[in-house]
């Protein structure tokens, strides 16, 4: 789907506040209610908008210890228990297959060091995992939960 300048502005406003009313959205981008509603539905049905969600504060949820975990696996990654573990563990915030020394990079959120250690120990015991390296993340300088609407250009 081609996203035009109006869609970009609409998406920027929705990224700031996904709970904004169609009426307020219409005022903010200077477009009729029906046109805004139609564009939002089109963006949703095309998959440009994946979901609407509440973003929780890790500190308020007592989950303020965040770590990056790099993992190497041996053999076929599809057979490794690591992927199943990642998908079933709610403490894992994200995980990507990566290039370089390691095969995967995960972000985990824990309430303290012992919970993080438990997660690391569980990962190390998984079939196919050959190496694990962790780094505690300190002060966030920038965190985005979505790509900018202009990213495709």
C-alpha positions in Angstrom: 0.0 0.0 0.0 1.3 3.4 -0.9 1.3 5.9 2.0 0.9 9.5 1.1 1.6 12.7 3.1 -1.9 12.7 4.6 -1.5 9.1 5.8 1.9 10.0 7.2 0.4 12.8 9.3 -2.5 10.6 10.4 0.0 7.9 11.5 2.1 10.4 13.3 -0.9 11.6 15.3 -2.0 8.0 16.1 1.5 7.1 17.3 1.3 10.0 19.7 -2.1 8.9 21.0 -3.9 5.9 19.5 -7.0 6.7 21.6 -7.6 10.0 19.9 -11.2 10.3 18.6 -11.9 10.3 14.8 -13.3 13.8 15.4 -10.1 15.1 17.0 -8.0 13.3 14.4 -10.0 15.0 11.7 -9.3 18.4 13.2 -5.6 17.7 13.6 -5.0 16.7 10.0 -7.6 19.0 8.5 -9.7 16.3 6.8 -13.4 15.3 7.0 -14.6 12.7 9.5 -15.5 10.2 6.8 -12.2 10.6 5.0 -10.2 10.1 8.2 -12.3 7.1 9.2 -11.9 5.6 5.7 -8.1 6.2 5.7 -7.7 4.6 9.2 -9.7 1.5 8.1 -7.6 1.3 4.9 -4.4 1.5 7.0 -5.6 -1.2 9.4 -6.8 -3.6 6.7 -3.6 -3.2 4.6 -1.5 -4.2 7.7 0.2 -0.8 7.9 -1.3 -0.5 11.4 -0.5 -3.8 13.1 -2.2 -3.2 16.5 -3.2 -0.7 19.1 -1.7 -1.3 22.5 -1.0 0.1 26.0 2.7 0.6 26.7 3.4 -0.1 30.3 6.1 1.6 32.3 8.6 -1.0 33.4 9.3 0.9 36.7 5.6 1.1 37.6 5.3 -2.7 36.8 8.4 -3.4 39.1 10.2 -4.7 36.0 13.0 -2.1 35.8 16.0 -4.4 35.2 16.3 -4.7 31.4 19.1 -6.7 29.8 20.2 -7.6 26.3 21.0 -11.2 25.8 23.0 -12.5 22.8 22.7 -16.2 22.1 24.5 -18.5 19.8 23.0 -21.8 18.7 24.5 -25.0 17.2 22.8 -27.0 14.4 19.6 -26.0 12.8 18.1 -23.0 14.6 14.5 -24.3 13.8 15.2 -27.4 15.9 16.7 -25.5 18.8 14.6 -25.2 21.9 15.6 -21.5 22.2 12.9 -20.3 19.7 10.1 -22.1 21.6 11.4 -20.8 24.9 11.5 -17.2 23.6 8.0 -17.4 22.2 6.6 -18.8 25.5 8.4 -16.5 27.9 6.6 -13.2 28.8 9.8 -11.7 30.2 11.3 -11.6 26.8 10.3 -8.3 25.3 11.9 -8.8 21.8 14.1 -11.2 20.0 15.8 -10.9 16.6 17.9 -13.2 14.5 21.1 -11.2 13.9 24.3 -11.2 12.0 27.7 -11.3 13.6 29.1 -13.4 16.4 25.8 -14.4 17.9 22.6 -15.8 16.2 19.9 -14.0 18.3 19.6 -10.8 20.3 16.9 -10.7 22.9 15.7 -8.1 25.3 14.5 -9.3 28.7 12.7 -7.4 31.5 13.1 -8.6 35.1 12.3 -7.3 38.5 15.7 -8.0 40.0 19.1 -9.7 39.4 18.0 -13.1 40.6 15.1 -13.2 38.1 17.5 -12.2 35.4 19.9 -14.9 36.5 17.1 -17.4 36.4 16.2 -16.5 32.8 19.9 -16.7 31.8 20.3 -20.1 33.5 17.2 -21.4 31.7 18.5 -20.2 28.3 21.9 -21.8 28.9 20.3 -25.2 29.6 18.3 -25.2 26.4 19.1 -27.8 23.7 21.2 -26.2 20.9 22.3 -23.1 22.9 26.1 -22.9 22.7 26.8 -19.4 24.1 25.1 -16.7 26.0 26.2 -13.1 26.7 24.2 -10.6 28.6 24.4 -6.9 29.1 22.3 -4.9 31.6 20.8 -1.9 30.0 21.0 1.3 32.1 19.6 4.6 31.1 17.4 4.7 27.9 18.4 7.5 25.6 15.8 6.7 23.0 13.0 4.1 22.8 10.6 3.8 19.9 7.9 1.2 19.8 7.1 1.7 16.1 8.8 2.8 12.9 8.3 6.4 11.7 5.6 6.7 8.9 8.3 8.1 6.5 10.6 5.0 7.0 9.7 3.6 3.6 11.1 6.5 1.6 
